Amino acid sequence: MSSKNKDLQGSYAKTRLLLALWELGANEQKVARGKLGKRVVSKGQKITDYQGILEDLQGQGAITILKKGSAISYTLNSPIGLDVLGAGLRSDEFEFESGKTIGTWVANALLRWFRQVGVVVNKTVVLDNGVKVEVIGSYEEFKLEILGLFDKLDKSYSHAGLVPIWQIRKEVGNRLQRDQFNTWIMDMQAEQLLYLQSGEAR
């Protein structure tokens, strides 16, 4: 398969686009189409070659495509976009062709991902009520865990969107220190991922 074709192929292309958007800070601000193009477009390609892939990612909820007049920009949605990126990086399909120069930005982005997001091969395991559980090692992992627990508890106990924080904390157990839990819960509120009210999240 040629480099051009591989760049535009399935999950490899999606992961590469998401990595570029993350590296450009699209989870915190809009990234212009031209800026993204400088990262991902190889010789002989155009950014429009990636349009279908970008639309697929928007359909998945991983990114948002913003249009204002003729200007187009993108944002990386959290947590879905980061979750899709993480899964893509772990996939066997994401690998570089032998002899191909991948670009400094790719190498640096991968290093930053491993450092900041906490993607590790062996997770720390602790005992929680006699059961071995994996420690929550990063804020991104914490967000995914808490949002999942919120939905689970809301449905299981019919909280009508008002899930007590103590109940979420109990579910997390020894997987995270209490001080870190409190800090990251406040960070999630600052990102408007949940709202705290009288000891409850909704």
Secondary structure as GFF3:
##gff-version 3
##sequence-region A 1 202
A	DSSP	alpha_helix	3	7	.	.	.	ID=ss1
A	DSSP	alpha_helix	10	23	.	.	.	ID=ss2
A	DSSP	beta_strand	31	32	.	.	.	ID=ss3
A	DSSP	alpha_helix	33	40	.	.	.	ID=ss4
A	DSSP	three_ten_helix	47	50	.	.	.	ID=ss5
A	DSSP	alpha_helix	51	60	.	.	.	ID=ss6
A	DSSP	beta_strand	63	68	.	.	.	ID=ss7
A	DSSP	beta_strand	71	76	.	.	.	ID=ss8
A	DSSP	alpha_helix	80	90	.	.	.	ID=ss9
A	DSSP	alpha_helix	104	116	.	.	.	ID=ss10
A	DSSP	beta_strand	125	128	.	.	.	ID=ss11
A	DSSP	beta_strand	131	134	.	.	.	ID=ss12
A	DSSP	alpha_helix	139	157	.	.	.	ID=ss13
A	DSSP	beta_strand	163	164	.	.	.	ID=ss14
A	DSSP	alpha_helix	165	172	.	.	.	ID=ss15
A	DSSP	three_ten_helix	173	175	.	.	.	ID=ss16
A	DSSP	alpha_helix	178	190	.	.	.	ID=ss17
A	DSSP	beta_strand	196	197	.	.	.	ID=ss18
A	DSSP	beta_strand	200	201	.	.	.	ID=ss19
###
